[in-house]
Amino acid sequence: MNYYIHGHNNKLQLAWQHWRAEAPQRINNKDRRSDADIVRLQWQLNF
């Protein structure tokens, strides 16, 4: 999601990403699949 405050010179961005490993990892003789939810808030200023 992007919010433009003054055109492209002042922009606020919110992003959500669900990440999952392609292959399981072997930990303590058990297969474990890694995954994560990532939220990013970013403010961009151009001069």
N, CA, C and O atoms as a Tripos MOL2 file, in Angstrom:
@<TRIPOS>MOLECULE
protein
  188   187    47     0     0
PROTEIN
NO_CHARGES

@<TRIPOS>ATOM
      1 N           0.8460   -1.1490    0.0000 N.3       1 MET1
      2 CA          0.0000    0.0000    0.0000 C.3       1 MET1
      3 C           0.9010    1.2240    0.0000 C.2       1 MET1
      4 O           1.8310    1.3050    0.8020 O.2       1 MET1
      5 N           0.6440    2.1610   -0.8720 N.am      2 ASN2
      6 CA          1.4060    3.4070   -0.9560 C.3       2 ASN2
      7 C           0.4800    4.5790   -0.6710 C.2       2 ASN2
      8 O          -0.6770    4.5850   -1.0910 O.2       2 ASN2
      9 N           1.0000    5.5760    0.0490 N.am      3 TYR3
     10 CA          0.2710    6.8230    0.2970 C.3       3 TYR3
     11 C           1.1820    7.9690   -0.1190 C.2       3 TYR3
     12 O           2.2350    8.1850    0.4820 O.2       3 TYR3
     13 N           0.7750    8.7000   -1.1470 N.am      4 TYR4
     14 CA          1.5770    9.8020   -1.6810 C.3       4 TYR4
     15 C           1.0980   11.1000   -1.0420 C.2       4 TYR4
     16 O          -0.0570   11.4930   -1.2060 O.2       4 TYR4
     17 N           2.0080   11.7730   -0.3020 N.am      5 ILE5
     18 CA          1.6430   12.9930    0.4140 C.3       5 ILE5
     19 C           1.7890   14.2110   -0.4910 C.2       5 ILE5
     20 O           0.8830   15.0420   -0.5510 O.2       5 ILE5
     21 N           2.9190   14.3330   -1.2010 N.am      6 HIS6
     22 CA          3.1390   15.4050   -2.1760 C.3       6 HIS6
     23 C           3.6730   14.7850   -3.4550 C.2       6 HIS6
     24 O           4.8560   14.9320   -3.7630 O.2       6 HIS6
     25 N           2.8350   14.1040   -4.1940 N.am      7 GLY7
     26 CA          3.2890   13.4200   -5.4040 C.3       7 GLY7
     27 C           4.2730   12.3270   -5.0470 C.2       7 GLY7
     28 O           4.0620   11.5920   -4.0830 O.2       7 GLY7
     29 N           5.3450   12.2110   -5.8120 N.am      8 HIS8
     30 CA          6.3480   11.1740   -5.5430 C.3       8 HIS8
     31 C           7.4590   11.6680   -4.6210 C.2       8 HIS8
     32 O           8.3840   10.9110   -4.3280 O.2       8 HIS8
     33 N           7.3940   12.9260   -4.1520 N.am      9 ASN9
     34 CA          8.4580   13.4720   -3.3100 C.3       9 ASN9
     35 C           8.3410   13.0530   -1.8490 C.2       9 ASN9
     36 O           9.3460   13.0470   -1.1390 O.2       9 ASN9
     37 N           7.1690   12.7110   -1.3880 N.am     10 ASN10
     38 CA          6.9510   12.3380    0.0080 C.3      10 ASN10
     39 C           5.9850   11.1590    0.0110 C.2      10 ASN10
     40 O           4.7940   11.3290   -0.2480 O.2      10 ASN10
     41 N           6.4980    9.9570    0.3060 N.am     11 LYS11
     42 CA          5.7070    8.7530    0.1320 C.3      11 LYS11
     43 C           5.8350    7.8680    1.3710 C.2      11 LYS11
     44 O           6.9280    7.6920    1.9090 O.2      11 LYS11
     45 N           4.7060    7.3120    1.8160 N.am     12 LEU12
     46 CA          4.6670    6.3770    2.9230 C.3      12 LEU12
     47 C           4.2100    5.0260    2.3780 C.2      12 LEU12
     48 O           3.1930    4.9440    1.6900 O.2      12 LEU12
     49 N           4.9570    3.9730    2.6840 N.am     13 GLN13
     50 CA          4.6650    2.6490    2.1510 C.3      13 GLN13
     51 C           4.5080    1.6410    3.2810 C.2      13 GLN13
     52 O           5.2760    1.6540    4.2430 O.2      13 GLN13
     53 N           3.5110    0.7660    3.1620 N.am     14 LEU14
     54 CA          3.2960   -0.3200    4.1000 C.3      14 LEU14
     55 C           3.2600   -1.6180    3.3090 C.2      14 LEU14
     56 O           2.5370   -1.7300    2.3190 O.2      14 LEU14
     57 N           4.0420   -2.5960    3.7500 N.am     15 ALA15
     58 CA          4.1090   -3.8720    3.0340 C.3      15 ALA15
     59 C           4.0380   -5.0220    4.0220 C.2      15 ALA15
     60 O           4.5620   -4.9280    5.1320 O.2      15 ALA15
     61 N           3.3850   -6.1150    3.6160 N.am     16 TRP16
     62 CA          3.3270   -7.3520    4.3840 C.3      16 TRP16
     63 C           3.7640   -8.4870    3.4790 C.2      16 TRP16
     64 O           3.3510   -8.5660    2.3220 O.2      16 TRP16
     65 N           4.6030   -9.3660    4.0120 N.am     17 GLN17
     66 CA          5.1180  -10.4870    3.2240 C.3      17 GLN17
     67 C           5.0920  -11.7470    4.0740 C.2      17 GLN17
     68 O           5.5530  -11.7440    5.2150 O.2      17 GLN17
     69 N           4.5540  -12.8170    3.5170 N.am     18 HIS18
     70 CA          4.6020  -14.1260    4.1750 C.3      18 HIS18
     71 C           5.6770  -14.9270    3.4670 C.2      18 HIS18
     72 O           5.5750  -15.2020    2.2710 O.2      18 HIS18
     73 N           6.7090  -15.3020    4.2130 N.am     19 TRP19
     74 CA          7.8530  -16.0160    3.6580 C.3      19 TRP19
     75 C           7.8550  -17.4590    4.1480 C.2      19 TRP19
     76 O           7.5770  -17.7280    5.3160 O.2      19 TRP19
     77 N           8.1680  -18.3700    3.2550 N.am     20 ARG20
     78 CA          8.2610  -19.7830    3.6100 C.3      20 ARG20
     79 C           9.4480  -20.4010    2.8730 C.2      20 ARG20
     80 O           9.6300  -20.1600    1.6790 O.2      20 ARG20
     81 N          10.2510  -21.1930    3.5730 N.am     21 ALA21
     82 CA         11.4200  -21.8340    2.9680 C.3      21 ALA21
     83 C          10.9680  -22.8420    1.9100 C.2      21 ALA21
     84 O           9.9220  -23.4730    2.0540 O.2      21 ALA21
     85 N          11.7540  -22.9870    0.8590 N.am     22 GLU22
     86 CA         11.4060  -23.9240   -0.2050 C.3      22 GLU22
     87 C          11.5680  -25.3750    0.2310 C.2      22 GLU22
     88 O          10.8120  -26.2460   -0.1990 O.2      22 GLU22
     89 N          12.5440  -25.6300    1.0760 N.am     23 ALA23
     90 CA         12.8070  -27.0030    1.5260 C.3      23 ALA23
     91 C          12.9400  -27.0230    3.0520 C.2      23 ALA23
     92 O          13.4760  -26.0790    3.6330 O.2      23 ALA23
     93 N          12.4690  -28.0620    3.6940 N.am     24 PRO24
     94 CA         12.6050  -28.1440    5.1550 C.3      24 PRO24
     95 C          14.0710  -28.3170    5.5690 C.2      24 PRO24
     96 O          14.8850  -28.8670    4.8260 O.2      24 PRO24
     97 N          14.3790  -27.8340    6.7710 N.am     25 GLN25
     98 CA         15.7140  -27.9900    7.3330 C.3      25 GLN25
     99 C          15.7200  -29.1380    8.3300 C.2      25 GLN25
    100 O          14.7200  -29.3990    8.9990 O.2      25 GLN25
    101 N          16.8430  -29.8120    8.4220 N.am     26 ARG26
    102 CA         16.9670  -30.9430    9.3490 C.3      26 ARG26
    103 C          17.5530  -30.4290   10.6660 C.2      26 ARG26
    104 O          18.7160  -30.0300   10.7080 O.2      26 ARG26
    105 N          16.7540  -30.4350   11.7460 N.am     27 ILE27
    106 CA         17.1800  -29.9700   13.0660 C.3      27 ILE27
    107 C          16.8550  -31.0620   14.0810 C.2      27 ILE27
    108 O          15.7020  -31.4750   14.2040 O.2      27 ILE27
    109 N          17.8730  -31.5300   14.8110 N.am     28 ASN28
    110 CA         17.7030  -32.5930   15.8120 C.3      28 ASN28
    111 C          16.9990  -33.8170   15.2260 C.2      28 ASN28
    112 O          16.0910  -34.3770   15.8400 O.2      28 ASN28
    113 N          17.4260  -34.2210   14.0380 N.am     29 ASN29
    114 CA         16.8810  -35.3980   13.3410 C.3      29 ASN29
    115 C          15.3970  -35.2660   12.9960 C.2      29 ASN29
    116 O          14.7150  -36.2750   12.8180 O.2      29 ASN29
    117 N          14.8900  -34.0370   12.9010 N.am     30 LYS30
    118 CA         13.5030  -33.8000   12.4920 C.3      30 LYS30
    119 C          13.4950  -32.7500   11.3910 C.2      30 LYS30
    120 O          14.2760  -31.7990   11.4200 O.2      30 LYS30
    121 N          12.6120  -32.9290   10.4250 N.am     31 ASP31
    122 CA         12.4660  -31.9400    9.3580 C.3      31 ASP31
    123 C          11.6160  -30.7770    9.8680 C.2      31 ASP31
    124 O          10.5070  -30.9790   10.3630 O.2      31 ASP31
    125 N          12.1390  -29.5770    9.7440 N.am     32 ARG32
    126 CA         11.4290  -28.3610   10.1680 C.3      32 ARG32
    127 C          11.3240  -27.4170    8.9790 C.2      32 ARG32
    128 O          12.3060  -27.1700    8.2790 O.2      32 ARG32
    129 N          10.1420  -26.9000    8.7610 N.am     33 ARG33
    130 CA          9.9500  -25.9240    7.6920 C.3      33 ARG33
    131 C           9.9400  -24.5220    8.3130 C.2      33 ARG33
    132 O           9.1600  -24.2360    9.2210 O.2      33 ARG33
    133 N          10.8190  -23.6640    7.8070 N.am     34 SER34
    134 CA         10.9140  -22.2960    8.3070 C.3      34 SER34
    135 C           9.9200  -21.4080    7.5880 C.2      34 SER34
    136 O           9.7150  -21.5370    6.3810 O.2      34 SER34
    137 N           9.2990  -20.4990    8.3410 N.am     35 ASP35
    138 CA          8.4340  -19.4860    7.7390 C.3      35 ASP35
    139 C           8.4390  -18.2410    8.6190 C.2      35 ASP35
    140 O           8.8410  -18.2910    9.7810 O.2      35 ASP35
    141 N           7.9870  -17.1230    8.0510 N.am     36 ALA36
    142 CA          7.9810  -15.8530    8.7720 C.3      36 ALA36
    143 C           6.9560  -14.9250    8.1460 C.2      36 ALA36
    144 O           6.6790  -15.0040    6.9490 O.2      36 ALA36
    145 N           6.3910  -14.0380    8.9690 N.am     37 ASP37
    146 CA          5.5590  -12.9300    8.5070 C.3      37 ASP37
    147 C           6.3490  -11.6520    8.7290 C.2      37 ASP37
    148 O           6.8120  -11.3890    9.8380 O.2      37 ASP37
    149 N           6.5040  -10.8620    7.6830 N.am     38 ILE38
    150 CA          7.3280   -9.6600    7.7300 C.3      38 ILE38
    151 C           6.4410   -8.4570    7.4130 C.2      38 ILE38
    152 O           5.7580   -8.4330    6.3890 O.2      38 ILE38
    153 N           6.4570   -7.4580    8.3010 N.am     39 VAL39
    154 CA          5.7230   -6.2040    8.0960 C.3      39 VAL39
    155 C           6.7530   -5.0830    8.0060 C.2      39 VAL39
    156 O           7.6410   -4.9780    8.8530 O.2      39 VAL39
    157 N           6.6310   -4.2390    6.9680 N.am     40 ARG40
    158 CA          7.5960   -3.1580    6.7500 C.3      40 ARG40
    159 C           6.8440   -1.8500    6.5400 C.2      40 ARG40
    160 O           5.9530   -1.7700    5.6940 O.2      40 ARG40
    161 N           7.2030   -0.8270    7.3080 N.am     41 LEU41
    162 CA          6.6940    0.5300    7.1280 C.3      41 LEU41
    163 C           7.8650    1.3990    6.7110 C.2      41 LEU41
    164 O           8.8850    1.4470    7.3990 O.2      41 LEU41
    165 N           7.7210    2.0810    5.5930 N.am     42 GLN42
    166 CA          8.8390    2.8220    5.0130 C.3      42 GLN42
    167 C           8.3760    4.2170    4.6140 C.2      42 GLN42
    168 O           7.3210    4.3710    3.9990 O.2      42 GLN42
    169 N           9.1630    5.2340    4.9630 N.am     43 TRP43
    170 CA          8.8610    6.6220    4.6020 C.3      43 TRP43
    171 C           9.9800    7.1140    3.6950 C.2      43 TRP43
    172 O          11.1510    7.0780    4.0710 O.2      43 TRP43
    173 N           9.6200    7.5720    2.5050 N.am     44 GLN44
    174 CA         10.6100    7.9960    1.5120 C.3      44 GLN44
    175 C          10.4480    9.4860    1.2190 C.2      44 GLN44
    176 O           9.3580    9.9530    0.8890 O.2      44 GLN44
    177 N          11.5490   10.2210    1.3460 N.am     45 LEU45
    178 CA         11.5670   11.6560    1.0270 C.3      45 LEU45
    179 C          12.5640   11.8970   -0.1000 C.2      45 LEU45
    180 O          13.6720   11.3610   -0.0740 O.2      45 LEU45
    181 N          12.1840   12.6850   -1.0700 N.am     46 ASN46
    182 CA         13.0700   13.1000   -2.1600 C.3      46 ASN46
    183 C          13.2230   14.6000   -2.1140 C.2      46 ASN46
    184 O          12.2560   15.3240   -1.8770 O.2      46 ASN46
    185 N          14.4380   15.0670   -2.3420 N.am     47 PHE47
    186 CA         14.6950   16.5220   -2.3540 C.3      47 PHE47
    187 C          15.1510   16.9650   -3.7130 C.2      47 PHE47
    188 O          15.4150   18.1490   -3.9200 O.2      47 PHE47
@<TRIPOS>BOND
     1     1     2 1
     2     2     3 1
     3     3     4 2
     4     3     5 am
     5     5     6 1
     6     6     7 1
     7     7     8 2
     8     7     9 am
     9     9    10 1
    10    10    11 1
    11    11    12 2
    12    11    13 am
    13    13    14 1
    14    14    15 1
    15    15    16 2
    16    15    17 am
    17    17    18 1
    18    18    19 1
    19    19    20 2
    20    19    21 am
    21    21    22 1
    22    22    23 1
    23    23    24 2
    24    23    25 am
    25    25    26 1
    26    26    27 1
    27    27    28 2
    28    27    29 am
    29    29    30 1
    30    30    31 1
    31    31    32 2
    32    31    33 am
    33    33    34 1
    34    34    35 1
    35    35    36 2
    36    35    37 am
    37    37    38 1
    38    38    39 1
    39    39    40 2
    40    39    41 am
    41    41    42 1
    42    42    43 1
    43    43    44 2
    44    43    45 am
    45    45    46 1
    46    46    47 1
    47    47    48 2
    48    47    49 am
    49    49    50 1
    50    50    51 1
    51    51    52 2
    52    51    53 am
    53    53    54 1
    54    54    55 1
    55    55    56 2
    56    55    57 am
    57    57    58 1
    58    58    59 1
    59    59    60 2
    60    59    61 am
    61    61    62 1
    62    62    63 1
    63    63    64 2
    64    63    65 am
    65    65    66 1
    66    66    67 1
    67    67    68 2
    68    67    69 am
    69    69    70 1
    70    70    71 1
    71    71    72 2
    72    71    73 am
    73    73    74 1
    74    74    75 1
    75    75    76 2
    76    75    77 am
    77    77    78 1
    78    78    79 1
    79    79    80 2
    80    79    81 am
    81    81    82 1
    82    82    83 1
    83    83    84 2
    84    83    85 am
    85    85    86 1
    86    86    87 1
    87    87    88 2
    88    87    89 am
    89    89    90 1
    90    90    91 1
    91    91    92 2
    92    91    93 am
    93    93    94 1
    94    94    95 1
    95    95    96 2
    96    95    97 am
    97    97    98 1
    98    98    99 1
    99    99   100 2
   100    99   101 am
   101   101   102 1
   102   102   103 1
   103   103   104 2
   104   103   105 am
   105   105   106 1
   106   106   107 1
   107   107   108 2
   108   107   109 am
   109   109   110 1
   110   110   111 1
   111   111   112 2
   112   111   113 am
   113   113   114 1
   114   114   115 1
   115   115   116 2
   116   115   117 am
   117   117   118 1
   118   118   119 1
   119   119   120 2
   120   119   121 am
   121   121   122 1
   122   122   123 1
   123   123   124 2
   124   123   125 am
   125   125   126 1
   126   126   127 1
   127   127   128 2
   128   127   129 am
   129   129   130 1
   130   130   131 1
   131   131   132 2
   132   131   133 am
   133   133   134 1
   134   134   135 1
   135   135   136 2
   136   135   137 am
   137   137   138 1
   138   138   139 1
   139   139   140 2
   140   139   141 am
   141   141   142 1
   142   142   143 1
   143   143   144 2
   144   143   145 am
   145   145   146 1
   146   146   147 1
   147   147   148 2
   148   147   149 am
   149   149   150 1
   150   150   151 1
   151   151   152 2
   152   151   153 am
   153   153   154 1
   154   154   155 1
   155   155   156 2
   156   155   157 am
   157   157   158 1
   158   158   159 1
   159   159   160 2
   160   159   161 am
   161   161   162 1
   162   162   163 1
   163   163   164 2
   164   163   165 am
   165   165   166 1
   166   166   167 1
   167   167   168 2
   168   167   169 am
   169   169   170 1
   170   170   171 1
   171   171   172 2
   172   171   173 am
   173   173   174 1
   174   174   175 1
   175   175   176 2
   176   175   177 am
   177   177   178 1
   178   178   179 1
   179   179   180 2
   180   179   181 am
   181   181   182 1
   182   182   183 1
   183   183   184 2
   184   183   185 am
   185   185   186 1
   186   186   187 1
   187   187   188 2
@<TRIPOS>SUBSTRUCTURE
     1 MET1         2 RESIDUE 1 A MET
     2 ASN2         6 RESIDUE 1 A ASN
     3 TYR3        10 RESIDUE 1 A TYR
     4 TYR4        14 RESIDUE 1 A TYR
     5 ILE5        18 RESIDUE 1 A ILE
     6 HIS6        22 RESIDUE 1 A HIS
     7 GLY7        26 RESIDUE 1 A GLY
     8 HIS8        30 RESIDUE 1 A HIS
     9 ASN9        34 RESIDUE 1 A ASN
    10 ASN10       38 RESIDUE 1 A ASN
    11 LYS11       42 RESIDUE 1 A LYS
    12 LEU12       46 RESIDUE 1 A LEU
    13 GLN13       50 RESIDUE 1 A GLN
    14 LEU14       54 RESIDUE 1 A LEU
    15 ALA15       58 RESIDUE 1 A ALA
    16 TRP16       62 RESIDUE 1 A TRP
    17 GLN17       66 RESIDUE 1 A GLN
    18 HIS18       70 RESIDUE 1 A HIS
    19 TRP19       74 RESIDUE 1 A TRP
    20 ARG20       78 RESIDUE 1 A ARG
    21 ALA21       82 RESIDUE 1 A ALA
    22 GLU22       86 RESIDUE 1 A GLU
    23 ALA23       90 RESIDUE 1 A ALA
    24 PRO24       94 RESIDUE 1 A PRO
    25 GLN25       98 RESIDUE 1 A GLN
    26 ARG26      102 RESIDUE 1 A ARG
    27 ILE27      106 RESIDUE 1 A ILE
    28 ASN28      110 RESIDUE 1 A ASN
    29 ASN29      114 RESIDUE 1 A ASN
    30 LYS30      118 RESIDUE 1 A LYS
    31 ASP31      122 RESIDUE 1 A ASP
    32 ARG32      126 RESIDUE 1 A ARG
    33 ARG33      130 RESIDUE 1 A ARG
    34 SER34      134 RESIDUE 1 A SER
    35 ASP35      138 RESIDUE 1 A ASP
    36 ALA36      142 RESIDUE 1 A ALA
    37 ASP37      146 RESIDUE 1 A ASP
    38 ILE38      150 RESIDUE 1 A ILE
    39 VAL39      154 RESIDUE 1 A VAL
    40 ARG40      158 RESIDUE 1 A ARG
    41 LEU41      162 RESIDUE 1 A LEU
    42 GLN42      166 RESIDUE 1 A GLN
    43 TRP43      170 RESIDUE 1 A TRP
    44 GLN44      174 RESIDUE 1 A GLN
    45 LEU45      178 RESIDUE 1 A LEU
    46 ASN46      182 RESIDUE 1 A ASN
    47 PHE47      186 RESIDUE 1 A PHE
